[in-house]
Structure formats: structure tokens, C-alpha cells
Amino acid sequence: MMAIDLNADLGEGFGHWSLGDDSALLTVVTSANVACGFHAGDAGIMRRVCAAAAQRGVAVGAQVGYRDLAGFGRRRIDYDLDQLRDELIYQIGALQALAHSEGAAVRYLKPHGALYHQADQAPAIVEAAEATGLPVFCAPESVLATASGDAGVRVIFEGFADRAYRADGTLLPRGKPGAVIDDSEEVVARALLMAVDQRVIALDGTVVPHNVDSICLHGDTPGAVLLARSVRDALEEAGVPVRAAVSAREAPGATAAARYRPQ
């Protein structure tokens, strides 16, 4: 049976403010999408999450987004594409340096929030991926997936066990009723359907093909840790291998140990 990756958005605090239980989620997931400071996160949080991920053998990915702390990166911002590309590379570079200090390497990038869904801004994401040599996490059949493939950038297809889908295979916007799913049994059933049958059931009952390599479990979903643990347990009981989508040997600049470790 095909292996599946479990990823979660981590490090989404800032200063004294925190969101989600990063330490607990790192005992469950195989890939950590680390906020890179623009929509959430700061240098200390980024380093600590990278250190904890490295200790647990969890892959580190750059969760890049708009420069929008106030809106948590969930509001569309119009950008000059060159500027957006450069700001994405900037975020990735910061995380790469902090990960390197903890003996880890950034293995992929994933757009956060509103940026994830903006087809017209996909070229900036692809150029950032090309510049840094990183694969891109994105939705199957999306403009970003097509643009990445056309540019020769590796794509990791992901699905969302705790989000509702529309009949066209796209996510129901967060502002709509029922967009976020927090019922444990339903989340587990949806994860199994994605991992085993490569399908998802849309809000209107339509069965949609959904070929995914990774399943995202949001850290800010109510009961996120219990949901994540339930999903992983169910996958393993079903005989689905759970492991990172991008291995350490594939990561650019992977290091065996940190040269410098802050006290």
C-alpha cells in the first residue's frame, strides 16, 4: 500500500502568543510546516520547532505566506510577482539558516492561507521553489500543481482531512458553514478514504478522485492533537505506512549535526 505523509502547520505563534500544541503534534506528524515569520512565527519559535522536529525525525518544511501578521495570512494581498517571489525566498532562507543551526534541513515549501489558493500568484511560488531547489506542497489539479510540473519542480499532492470540499475538488472557503470539520470519526473516515482509496466526498455528496501523497491536519482545529493521533492510529491499523513525503537524503543542504547550538 502506498505510504502517506501527515503534515501540520506548526510554529504559528509570535512572541508571547502561541497557537496549538507543537510538541504534542510532533509526536504524531511526519512533516512540520513551520511558519516563517510573515503570517506567524518568529526566529526563536522557528528555531525551537526545527530543533524539536529534528530530535523526533520529523521533516521540516517552510510554510510561507503574505507579510500579514494581523490577518494571519488568510487575506489576499495583491503583490508585484517579483516582490512576492523575493519575499518567499527570504522566508525560506531564514528557516533554512535556523534549521541548519539545529542539524536539520528544509525539505519543501508550502504556501499558507490565502496564498495557497491564488492562481494568479502561482508563478511567484514556482520561481521561489526553483531558486531554492525545494518541492512544493499543493492541491491536486490546482494551477500551482500544473505550473510547478511545467517548470520541473517536484510536487507533493496534499489533502485536508479536517476541511470540507466542493464538488470540483477545491476546498470550501473557511468563512462558509461546515468548512472546518472537528468530528473525530468523520475526520478519521475522510483521512482513510484519501489514503486508501484516493478519493474525497464533497459537501454535496459527490465522490471526487483525490490522489494525495500527504494529509494536512491543522494545528488550530479544535482538539487537533487528539484528531491527529486518531488519524495516525487508524492509518497504521489499516496497514498504511506513515512516513515523510520528502526524505532527508532528498533535502537540499542536509546536515548530519549542527555546528552551532544556542543555549
C-alpha positions in Angstrom: 0.0 0.0 0.0 1.2 3.5 -0.8 2.8 5.4 2.1 1.1 8.6 3.3 2.7 11.6 4.9 0.9 13.5 7.7 1.7 17.2 7.9 0.7 20.0 10.2 1.2 23.8 10.4 3.4 24.5 13.4 5.2 27.4 15.0 2.3 29.7 14.4 2.8 31.8 17.5 4.6 35.2 17.8 6.5 36.5 20.9 4.5 35.5 24.0 1.5 34.4 21.9 1.1 30.8 21.0 -1.2 28.7 18.9 -1.6 24.9 19.1 0.4 22.3 20.8 3.5 21.9 18.7 5.3 19.5 21.0 2.4 17.1 21.0 1.7 17.3 17.3 5.4 16.5 16.6 4.8 13.1 18.2 2.2 12.3 15.6 3.0 14.0 12.2 5.8 13.2 9.8 6.2 16.7 8.3 6.1 20.0 10.0 5.2 23.1 8.1 7.0 25.8 10.1 5.7 29.4 9.9 8.5 31.6 8.6 7.7 34.9 10.4 5.4 36.7 7.9 2.0 35.4 8.8 3.1 34.0 12.1 6.3 32.7 13.9 9.5 34.5 14.9 13.2 33.5 15.0 13.0 31.8 18.4 9.9 29.9 17.6 11.2 28.8 14.3 14.5 27.5 15.8 12.7 25.7 18.6 10.3 23.9 16.3 13.2 22.9 14.0 15.1 21.6 17.0 12.2 19.5 18.2 11.4 18.3 14.7 15.0 17.2 14.2 15.0 15.3 17.5 11.9 13.4 16.5 12.9 12.7 12.9 10.1 14.9 11.5 10.7 16.6 8.2 10.8 20.4 8.2 9.1 22.5 5.6 8.8 26.2 5.0 5.3 27.5 5.5 5.5 30.7 3.5 2.8 33.4 3.3 2.0 37.0 2.9 3.5 39.7 5.2 0.3 39.8 7.3 0.6 39.1 11.0 -2.6 40.9 11.7 -4.6 38.8 9.3 -2.7 35.6 9.9 -2.0 35.4 6.2 -5.7 34.5 5.4 -6.4 37.7 3.5 -5.5 38.0 -0.1 -2.8 40.7 -0.8 -2.1 42.0 -4.2 1.6 41.8 -4.9 4.1 42.5 -7.7 5.1 39.0 -8.5 8.8 39.7 -8.4 8.4 41.1 -4.9 6.3 38.2 -3.8 8.9 35.7 -5.1 11.7 37.6 -3.3 9.7 37.6 0.0 9.1 33.9 -0.3 12.8 33.2 -0.9 13.5 35.5 2.1 11.3 33.4 4.4 12.7 30.1 3.2 16.3 31.4 3.7 15.6 32.4 7.3 14.1 29.0 8.1 17.0 27.2 6.3 19.5 29.0 8.5 17.7 28.3 11.7 17.1 24.6 10.7 20.8 24.3 9.8 21.7 25.5 13.3 19.8 22.6 14.7 21.2 19.9 12.4 18.1 19.9 10.2 17.3 20.9 6.6 14.3 22.4 5.0 12.9 19.8 2.7 9.9 21.5 1.0 7.8 24.6 0.8 4.1 25.1 1.3 2.1 28.3 0.8 0.0 29.3 3.7 -3.5 30.6 3.9 -4.8 32.8 1.1 -1.6 32.5 -0.9 -2.3 28.7 -1.2 -5.4 29.4 -3.4 -4.3 32.3 -5.6 -3.8 31.0 -9.1 -2.5 34.3 -10.5 0.3 34.3 -7.9 1.4 30.7 -8.5 4.3 31.9 -10.8 6.0 33.6 -7.8 5.7 30.4 -5.7 7.2 28.3 -8.5 10.1 30.7 -9.0 10.8 30.6 -5.3 10.8 26.8 -5.4 13.1 26.8 -8.4 15.5 29.3 -6.7 15.7 27.2 -3.5 15.5 23.7 -5.1 12.5 22.7 -3.0 9.5 20.6 -3.8 6.0 22.3 -3.4 3.1 21.0 -1.3 -0.2 21.9 -3.1 -3.6 20.6 -4.0 -4.0 18.1 -6.9 -5.2 19.5 -10.2 -4.5 23.1 -9.0 -2.9 25.8 -11.1 0.1 25.7 -8.7 0.5 22.0 -9.3 0.4 22.4 -13.1 2.7 25.4 -13.1 5.2 23.6 -10.8 5.1 20.5 -13.0 5.6 22.5 -16.2 8.7 24.1 -14.6 10.2 20.8 -13.5 9.5 21.4 -9.8 8.6 18.4 -7.8 5.0 18.4 -6.5 3.7 16.8 -3.3 -0.1 16.5 -3.5 -1.9 17.0 -0.3 -5.5 16.7 1.0 -7.2 18.0 4.1 -9.0 15.6 6.4 -10.4 18.4 8.5 -11.7 20.6 5.8 -14.8 20.3 3.6 -14.5 20.0 -0.2 -16.7 21.3 -3.0 -17.7 19.1 -6.0 -14.9 20.5 -8.1 -12.3 19.2 -5.7 -11.5 22.6 -4.2 -11.8 23.5 -0.5 -14.9 25.1 0.8 -13.8 28.6 2.0 -13.3 28.9 5.7 -16.0 31.5 6.0 -18.7 29.1 4.9 -20.7 26.9 7.3 -19.2 23.5 7.6 -15.8 24.4 6.2 -13.9 23.1 9.2 -14.6 19.6 10.4 -13.8 18.7 14.0 -15.8 15.5 14.5 -13.2 12.8 15.2 -14.9 10.0 13.5 -15.6 12.0 10.3 -12.0 13.3 10.1 -10.6 9.7 10.5 -13.0 8.4 7.9 -12.0 11.1 5.4 -8.3 10.5 6.0 -8.7 6.8 5.4 -10.7 7.4 2.2 -7.9 9.7 0.9 -5.1 7.4 1.9 -6.6 4.1 0.8 -9.0 4.9 -2.0 -7.5 8.3 -3.1 -10.9 9.9 -3.0 -12.8 12.6 -1.1 -16.5 13.1 -0.5 -17.6 16.7 -1.3 -20.1 18.6 0.8 -22.9 17.8 -1.6 -22.1 14.0 -1.6 -20.1 14.0 -4.8 -17.3 11.5 -4.7 -14.2 13.2 -6.1 -10.9 11.5 -7.2 -8.2 13.0 -4.9 -4.7 11.5 -5.4 -2.6 12.7 -2.4 0.8 12.0 -1.0 0.2 13.9 2.2 -2.7 14.7 4.5 -2.8 18.0 6.4 -4.1 18.2 9.9 -4.4 21.8 11.1 -2.9 22.6 14.4 -5.6 25.2 15.2 -8.5 22.9 14.7 -10.4 22.2 18.0 -8.9 19.0 19.5 -6.1 19.0 17.0 -3.8 16.6 18.8 -6.4 14.0 19.5 -7.6 14.3 15.9 -4.1 13.8 14.6 -3.4 10.8 16.9 -6.7 9.2 15.9 -5.9 9.6 12.2 -2.4 8.2 12.5 -3.7 5.2 14.6 -6.4 4.5 12.0 -3.9 4.6 9.1 -1.5 2.3 10.8 -4.3 -0.1 11.8 -5.3 -0.1 8.1 -1.8 -1.1 7.1 -1.0 2.3 5.6 2.8 3.2 6.0 3.1 6.7 7.5 6.3 8.5 6.6 7.6 11.9 5.4 6.9 12.7 1.7 10.4 14.1 1.3 13.2 12.1 2.8 16.3 13.5 4.5 18.6 12.4 1.7 16.5 14.4 -0.8 16.7 17.7 1.2 19.0 20.4 -0.1 21.8 21.2 2.3 21.0 18.4 4.7 23.4 18.2 7.6 24.3 15.4 10.0 24.7 17.7 13.0 24.6 21.3 14.0 27.8 23.3 14.2 26.3 25.8 16.5 23.6 25.2 19.1 22.3 28.1 21.1 22.0 27.5 24.8 
